[in-house]
Amino acid sequence: MTMDQAELSTDQVLRRDIPWETYMTTKLITGTGLQLLRRYDKKPENYKAQLLDDDGPAYVRVFVSILRDIFKEETVEYVLALIDEMLSANPKRARLFHDKSLKDEDVYEPFLRLLWKGNWFTQEKSCKILSLIVSGRPKSQDSAVANGASNSKKELTTINDVLKGLVEWLCTQLKKPSHPSRGVPTAINSLATLLKEPLVRSSFVQSDGVKLLIPLISPASTQQSIQLLYETCLCVWLLSYYEPAIEYLATSRSLPRLIEVVKGSTKEKVVRVVILTLRNLLHKGTFAAQMVDLGLPQLVQNLKAQAWSDEDLLEALNQLEEGLKDKIKTLSSFDKYKQEVLLGHLDWSPMHKDPIFWRDNITNFEEHDFQIVRVLITILDTSSDPRTLAVACYDISQFIQYHPAGRIIVTNLKAKERVMKLMNHENAEVTKNALLCIQRLLLGAKYASFLQA
């Protein structure tokens, strides 16, 4: 595909003059078709609008028959541009394609075929038009055929064929876009509408589509990329109502990415759709525990402090906060401890001084390359709260005492210099626990305990 074809605009295409009379001479369009086209083509928008109000289905029949019978690229592009113009001016005109007078017309087939056959202009317009026509159908029509019950002998394209064909094309665009900058946004824009359809959700999941969305969930800065991020998150939100998709989301890196997006986004519509998604996922599988691990309770508190105008968002934040609080209550003692450390607010809750807690959980401190020990050491640098500093020093000293390699690990993590600084702290509770920590670090647990006694 040449780039100039890809960059065609609807306006450019509509400047062309199409020799409709020649097509009638060669019997590719009927006399009635020619009359309708002469009446419609190159006329002002308000005049066209009146014609569509008076005789819309007849124009749809002519447009669809041209796309079915004529293969000349310039003409195909021109008719797609006419339909695109008509639907952009008023998307409700998609209903015209489902008029009873068209029940023997296969209105879907030309667009479905052109998705795969044409240049980028043709593919993009076919995708957009097909998505609008599909979304505009009366739902009572989802029986055996696409356009209602038909006595016609020819096989019409069923709605299932259309939706599956569309999903296949959309997934292909996400894997290997036909256009370098517009393939992916076009596919996502279409999916954000189509994933409301149960059949699209199931086809999309079966086509392994969920994993194609995950890389697109990342903080955005430009207007264009913010819109793409918003529509991607909208797709994930629609999928969060569908159990098989939730399983895919659970095994991918979707949750950390969604939380990063909320942290880095100032756009209310982006934050809203992600928070609504997180609320949907809260009670599914292990999502709640992961949310707690990823520091979502603190993030929700921060978000609640901001001035949002959207009531759905505020309600979802409250529900998320309550749900996470309930989850923390049901966590094991180590999970609760971990949550406290990750939030960076430490207090003398019973587990800090409970020998059974340390004995039973000491190996859990090894998770993720001693993540909790590292966070405790970071708190010594970053916290200004005396109680938090005192408890952090105490917990590091407990780790040294209960872990067989505690002294070596804490020394390697460069904790000593940070604890030494706190020995001169103005708060007596901090200096007392910093001293205990240094004693255990330098003398070993037995001698330090003897000194304490």
VMD Tcl script that draws the C-alpha trace (Angstrom):
set ca {
  {0.00 0.00 0.00}
  {1.39 3.41 -0.93}
  {1.36 6.04 1.76}
  {-0.54 8.60 -0.35}
  {-3.46 6.17 -0.59}
  {-3.26 5.69 3.15}
  {-3.40 9.44 3.81}
  {-6.46 10.08 1.63}
  {-9.18 12.09 3.34}
  {-12.94 11.84 2.77}
  {-12.96 15.43 1.44}
  {-10.24 14.65 -1.12}
  {-12.07 11.56 -2.34}
  {-15.39 13.43 -2.63}
  {-13.80 15.97 -4.99}
  {-13.62 13.27 -7.67}
  {-16.10 13.12 -10.54}
  {-17.47 9.62 -11.03}
  {-18.90 8.77 -14.49}
  {-22.21 7.32 -13.25}
  {-23.72 7.34 -16.78}
  {-21.00 4.99 -18.05}
  {-21.88 2.51 -15.30}
  {-25.52 2.59 -16.36}
  {-24.57 2.00 -20.01}
  {-22.63 -1.10 -18.95}
  {-25.61 -2.14 -16.77}
  {-23.57 -1.95 -13.54}
  {-26.17 0.42 -12.13}
  {-29.89 0.67 -12.95}
  {-31.74 3.64 -14.39}
  {-33.36 4.27 -11.01}
  {-29.94 4.07 -9.38}
  {-28.59 6.68 -11.80}
  {-31.51 9.03 -11.08}
  {-30.96 8.75 -7.33}
  {-27.20 9.35 -7.68}
  {-27.69 12.40 -9.92}
  {-30.14 13.83 -7.39}
  {-27.75 13.22 -4.45}
  {-24.15 13.54 -5.65}
  {-22.34 16.90 -5.20}
  {-25.36 18.51 -3.49}
  {-25.25 20.61 -0.26}
  {-25.46 18.70 3.01}
  {-28.90 20.01 4.04}
  {-30.31 18.98 0.65}
  {-28.79 15.48 0.99}
  {-30.21 15.25 4.53}
  {-33.71 15.90 3.16}
  {-33.28 13.20 0.47}
  {-32.14 10.69 3.13}
  {-35.11 11.61 5.35}
  {-37.51 11.08 2.43}
  {-35.98 8.03 0.77}
  {-33.00 6.82 2.86}
  {-33.29 3.04 2.26}
  {-33.31 3.57 -1.53}
  {-29.97 5.41 -1.31}
  {-28.54 2.69 0.92}
  {-29.61 0.10 -1.67}
  {-27.80 2.00 -4.46}
  {-24.62 2.49 -2.39}
  {-24.48 -1.18 -1.32}
  {-25.16 -2.45 -4.87}
  {-22.30 -0.31 -6.24}
  {-19.91 -1.71 -3.61}
  {-21.09 -5.22 -4.49}
  {-20.92 -4.91 -8.31}
  {-18.23 -2.33 -9.11}
  {-14.57 -2.95 -8.28}
  {-12.87 0.19 -9.59}
  {-10.88 1.55 -6.65}
  {-11.74 5.25 -7.18}
  {-15.47 4.47 -7.29}
  {-15.37 2.14 -4.28}
  {-13.53 4.81 -2.26}
  {-16.01 7.44 -3.43}
  {-19.09 5.49 -2.31}
  {-17.43 4.63 1.04}
  {-16.74 8.37 1.46}
  {-20.42 9.17 0.71}
  {-21.59 6.64 3.34}
  {-18.97 7.85 5.85}
  {-20.10 11.46 5.32}
  {-23.75 10.48 5.72}
  {-23.14 8.51 8.96}
  {-20.70 11.09 10.43}
  {-23.35 13.81 10.00}
  {-25.91 11.62 11.81}
  {-24.89 8.17 13.21}
  {-28.58 7.27 13.68}
  {-28.77 6.86 9.90}
  {-27.15 3.45 10.47}
  {-30.74 2.31 11.04}
  {-31.48 2.90 7.35}
  {-29.36 -0.18 6.55}
  {-31.84 -2.31 8.52}
  {-35.01 -1.06 6.86}
  {-37.54 -3.79 6.06}
  {-37.40 -2.89 2.35}
  {-33.74 -4.08 2.36}
  {-34.42 -7.49 3.90}
  {-33.22 -9.26 0.72}
  {-30.08 -7.13 0.43}
  {-26.84 -8.40 1.96}
  {-25.82 -5.03 3.38}
  {-22.90 -6.41 5.40}
  {-21.05 -8.46 2.79}
  {-19.39 -5.67 0.72}
  {-17.91 -3.98 3.81}
  {-16.71 -7.27 5.30}
  {-14.97 -8.15 2.02}
  {-13.41 -4.67 1.64}
  {-11.85 -4.89 5.15}
  {-9.32 -7.34 3.69}
  {-9.14 -6.27 0.07}
  {-8.63 -2.54 -0.18}
  {-5.98 0.07 0.64}
  {-5.96 1.73 4.05}
  {-8.65 4.32 3.20}
  {-10.98 1.50 2.11}
  {-10.18 -0.66 5.15}
  {-10.59 2.15 7.68}
  {-13.88 3.39 6.22}
  {-15.26 -0.18 5.91}
  {-14.38 -0.84 9.56}
  {-15.98 2.41 10.76}
  {-19.14 1.93 8.66}
  {-19.51 -1.74 9.57}
  {-19.11 -0.96 13.30}
  {-21.83 1.71 13.09}
  {-24.22 -0.47 11.07}
  {-23.75 -3.41 13.45}
  {-24.29 -1.23 16.52}
  {-27.37 0.37 14.94}
  {-29.21 -2.87 14.23}
  {-32.47 -3.67 16.01}
  {-31.53 -6.37 18.52}
  {-34.67 -8.36 17.69}
  {-32.98 -9.06 14.38}
  {-30.26 -11.36 15.72}
  {-31.87 -14.46 14.32}
  {-30.53 -16.63 11.54}
  {-29.80 -13.89 9.05}
  {-28.42 -10.40 9.21}
  {-31.35 -8.44 7.83}
  {-34.41 -10.07 9.34}
  {-36.34 -13.06 8.08}
  {-35.90 -13.44 4.34}
  {-37.59 -15.55 1.70}
  {-34.65 -14.97 -0.61}
  {-32.88 -18.06 -1.89}
  {-29.42 -16.51 -1.66}
  {-27.48 -16.92 1.56}
  {-27.19 -13.64 3.48}
  {-24.27 -12.84 5.77}
  {-25.32 -13.56 9.36}
  {-24.60 -11.15 12.19}
  {-22.34 -13.84 13.69}
  {-20.26 -13.92 10.49}
  {-19.98 -10.14 10.56}
  {-18.93 -9.89 14.21}
  {-16.39 -12.73 13.91}
  {-15.00 -11.25 10.68}
  {-14.68 -7.84 12.30}
  {-12.93 -9.25 15.40}
  {-10.48 -11.15 13.19}
  {-9.60 -7.96 11.29}
  {-9.34 -5.88 14.49}
  {-6.99 -8.41 16.13}
  {-4.87 -8.45 12.96}
  {-4.59 -4.64 13.16}
  {-3.41 -4.85 16.78}
  {-0.77 -7.46 15.85}
  {0.34 -6.13 12.48}
  {-1.28 -2.79 11.60}
  {-2.03 -2.01 7.93}
  {-1.17 1.62 8.68}
  {1.77 2.54 10.95}
  {0.06 5.24 13.01}
  {-3.67 4.71 12.41}
  {-4.11 0.93 12.36}
  {-4.07 0.47 16.15}
  {-6.19 3.57 17.07}
  {-8.80 2.59 14.45}
  {-9.03 -0.95 15.85}
  {-9.26 0.22 19.48}
  {-11.87 2.87 18.62}
  {-14.01 0.20 16.97}
  {-13.52 -2.32 19.80}
  {-14.55 0.29 22.39}
  {-18.00 0.20 20.74}
  {-18.20 -3.43 19.69}
  {-17.12 -5.06 22.98}
  {-20.61 -4.27 24.31}
  {-21.68 -7.24 22.13}
  {-21.48 -10.62 23.95}
  {-20.39 -12.39 20.76}
  {-17.59 -9.86 20.18}
  {-16.32 -10.42 23.75}
  {-16.20 -14.19 23.33}
  {-14.63 -14.01 19.83}
  {-12.08 -11.46 21.05}
  {-11.05 -13.64 24.01}
  {-10.89 -16.78 21.83}
  {-8.68 -14.89 19.35}
  {-6.25 -14.12 22.22}
  {-7.14 -10.44 21.89}
  {-6.87 -9.53 25.59}
  {-3.07 -9.80 25.63}
  {-2.91 -7.42 22.62}
  {-4.51 -4.67 24.74}
  {-2.10 -4.93 27.70}
  {0.93 -3.14 26.12}
  {-1.35 -0.19 25.26}
  {-2.19 0.38 28.96}
  {0.55 2.84 29.81}
  {0.60 6.49 30.93}
  {0.06 8.90 28.01}
  {1.01 12.53 27.46}
  {-0.15 13.73 24.04}
  {-3.83 14.36 23.25}
  {-3.78 11.57 20.66}
  {-2.20 9.02 22.98}
  {-4.55 10.01 25.85}
  {-7.54 9.24 23.61}
  {-6.02 5.88 22.63}
  {-5.32 5.09 26.31}
  {-8.88 6.06 27.28}
  {-10.42 3.84 24.58}
  {-8.08 0.95 25.51}
  {-9.14 1.24 29.17}
  {-12.76 1.40 27.99}
  {-12.19 -1.95 26.23}
  {-10.71 -3.42 29.43}
  {-13.68 -2.08 31.43}
  {-16.14 -3.77 29.02}
  {-14.13 -7.00 29.30}
  {-14.20 -6.79 33.12}
  {-17.88 -7.87 32.93}
  {-16.95 -11.10 31.13}
  {-15.57 -14.00 33.22}
  {-13.29 -15.65 30.58}
  {-11.70 -12.25 29.88}
  {-11.14 -11.70 33.62}
  {-9.06 -14.91 33.71}
  {-6.83 -13.47 30.97}
  {-6.54 -10.15 32.81}
  {-5.57 -12.02 36.00}
  {-2.64 -13.80 34.34}
  {-1.32 -10.73 32.51}
  {0.32 -7.58 33.88}
  {-2.91 -5.64 33.48}
  {-3.38 -4.68 37.15}
  {0.02 -2.99 37.75}
  {-0.40 -1.19 34.41}
  {-3.90 0.06 35.25}
  {-2.66 1.34 38.62}
  {0.32 3.10 36.95}
  {-2.14 4.80 34.56}
  {-4.22 6.11 37.49}
  {-1.06 7.39 39.23}
  {0.13 9.19 36.12}
  {-3.14 10.52 34.71}
  {-4.81 13.87 35.28}
  {-7.60 13.24 32.74}
  {-10.79 12.58 34.70}
  {-12.33 10.31 32.03}
  {-9.23 8.05 32.08}
  {-9.14 7.85 35.90}
  {-12.90 7.19 35.95}
  {-12.85 4.25 33.54}
  {-9.84 2.64 35.28}
  {-11.41 3.02 38.76}
  {-14.69 1.52 37.47}
  {-12.66 -1.40 36.06}
  {-10.79 -1.92 39.36}
  {-14.13 -1.87 41.21}
  {-15.41 -4.64 38.89}
  {-12.27 -6.73 39.45}
  {-12.11 -6.20 43.23}
  {-14.14 -9.29 44.15}
  {-12.69 -11.56 41.44}
  {-9.99 -14.14 42.12}
  {-6.84 -12.76 43.74}
  {-7.26 -9.23 42.39}
  {-8.03 -7.68 45.81}
  {-4.85 -9.10 47.39}
  {-2.82 -7.85 44.42}
  {-4.43 -4.41 44.73}
  {-3.42 -4.27 48.38}
  {0.14 -5.35 47.45}
  {0.36 -2.65 44.79}
  {-0.54 0.09 47.28}
  {-4.02 0.81 45.90}
  {-5.55 1.65 49.36}
  {-3.19 4.63 49.72}
  {-3.74 5.67 46.09}
  {-7.53 5.61 46.56}
  {-7.14 7.87 49.63}
  {-5.03 10.29 47.58}
  {-7.57 10.27 44.74}
  {-10.46 10.92 47.14}
  {-8.69 14.07 48.31}
  {-8.81 15.51 44.77}
  {-11.66 17.56 43.36}
  {-13.47 15.32 40.85}
  {-16.75 16.40 39.27}
  {-17.91 12.94 38.19}
  {-20.30 11.33 40.69}
  {-19.75 7.81 39.29}
  {-16.04 8.20 39.96}
  {-16.57 9.41 43.55}
  {-19.00 6.56 44.25}
  {-16.60 3.99 42.74}
  {-13.70 5.36 44.85}
  {-15.81 4.95 48.01}
  {-16.80 1.41 47.05}
  {-13.20 0.54 46.23}
  {-11.99 1.97 49.56}
  {-14.58 -0.04 51.53}
  {-13.87 -3.22 49.56}
  {-10.11 -2.91 50.11}
  {-10.61 -2.29 53.85}
  {-12.70 -5.47 54.06}
  {-10.01 -7.35 52.14}
  {-7.23 -6.18 54.47}
  {-9.27 -7.51 57.44}
  {-9.27 -11.01 55.91}
  {-5.56 -11.03 55.02}
  {-3.10 -13.18 56.97}
  {-1.01 -11.50 59.64}
  {1.97 -11.25 57.26}
  {-0.18 -9.74 54.51}
  {-1.42 -7.15 56.98}
  {2.14 -6.44 58.08}
  {3.26 -6.13 54.46}
  {0.41 -3.72 53.70}
  {1.41 -1.55 56.68}
  {5.04 -1.42 55.52}
  {4.15 -0.73 51.87}
  {1.89 2.13 52.93}
  {4.84 3.57 54.89}
  {2.87 4.21 58.11}
  {4.10 2.00 60.97}
  {2.70 1.76 64.47}
  {3.21 -0.54 67.48}
  {0.54 -3.04 66.44}
  {0.92 -6.35 68.37}
  {2.70 -8.31 65.61}
  {5.87 -6.16 65.73}
  {6.77 -7.49 69.19}
  {5.21 -10.93 68.82}
  {7.96 -13.65 68.71}
  {5.50 -16.13 67.12}
  {4.80 -13.71 64.25}
  {8.54 -13.37 63.50}
  {9.30 -17.08 63.85}
  {6.38 -18.15 61.62}
  {6.85 -15.51 58.95}
  {10.60 -14.91 58.76}
  {10.96 -16.79 55.44}
  {8.18 -14.61 53.92}
  {10.60 -11.68 54.19}
  {12.64 -13.33 51.41}
  {9.86 -12.73 48.83}
  {10.72 -10.56 45.81}
  {14.40 -10.32 46.75}
  {13.73 -9.13 50.34}
  {11.31 -6.42 49.16}
  {9.89 -5.71 52.64}
  {13.35 -5.36 54.22}
  {14.32 -2.95 51.43}
  {11.17 -0.89 52.00}
  {11.85 -0.74 55.76}
  {15.36 0.59 55.03}
  {13.96 3.14 52.54}
  {11.49 4.34 55.21}
  {14.49 5.29 57.40}
  {15.47 7.79 54.66}
  {12.06 9.05 53.61}
  {9.78 9.16 56.67}
  {9.59 12.15 59.00}
  {7.21 10.47 61.46}
  {9.09 9.46 64.69}
  {6.77 6.50 65.46}
  {7.27 5.07 61.92}
  {11.07 5.49 62.20}
  {11.18 3.82 65.64}
  {9.10 0.82 64.48}
  {11.14 0.48 61.26}
  {14.39 0.34 63.28}
  {12.83 -2.22 65.64}
  {11.57 -4.39 62.75}
  {14.98 -4.39 61.06}
  {16.51 -5.49 64.38}
  {13.86 -8.27 64.62}
  {14.74 -9.42 61.12}
  {18.42 -9.56 62.10}
  {17.51 -11.59 65.18}
  {15.19 -14.13 63.54}
  {16.70 -14.64 60.06}
  {19.79 -16.89 59.96}
  {21.51 -14.52 57.50}
  {19.84 -11.36 58.82}
  {23.01 -9.45 59.72}
  {24.64 -10.13 56.34}
  {21.52 -9.22 54.34}
  {20.91 -5.97 56.25}
  {24.61 -5.03 56.00}
  {24.61 -5.69 52.24}
  {21.53 -3.52 51.84}
  {23.51 -0.59 53.34}
  {21.20 -0.13 56.34}
  {23.95 0.57 58.89}
  {24.70 4.19 57.82}
  {20.99 5.06 57.78}
  {20.35 3.62 61.26}
  {23.49 5.34 62.66}
  {22.11 8.73 61.59}
  {18.95 8.06 63.61}
  {20.94 7.48 66.79}
  {21.18 11.29 67.04}
  {17.44 11.82 66.43}
  {15.64 14.27 68.72}
  {12.98 11.67 69.57}
  {13.96 9.26 72.39}
  {11.86 6.38 71.00}
  {13.72 6.61 67.67}
  {17.21 6.72 69.27}
  {16.40 3.77 71.57}
  {15.34 1.53 68.66}
  {18.14 2.74 66.39}
  {20.62 1.75 69.15}
  {19.04 -1.73 69.50}
  {19.25 -2.19 65.73}
  {22.94 -1.20 65.61}
  {23.75 -3.51 68.56}
  {22.13 -6.47 66.82}
  {23.83 -5.57 63.59}
  {27.32 -5.31 65.14}
  {27.20 -7.78 68.02}
  {24.75 -10.43 66.89}
  {21.38 -11.20 68.43}
  {22.56 -13.01 71.61}
  {24.90 -10.28 72.82}
  {22.46 -7.51 71.93}
  {19.65 -9.22 73.87}
  {22.01 -9.60 76.84}
  {22.81 -5.86 76.70}
  {19.11 -4.97 76.42}
  {18.37 -7.08 79.47}
}
mol new
graphics top color blue
foreach p $ca { graphics top sphere $p radius 0.5 }
foreach p [lrange $ca 0 end-1] q [lrange $ca 1 end] { graphics top cylinder $p $q radius 0.2 }
display resetview
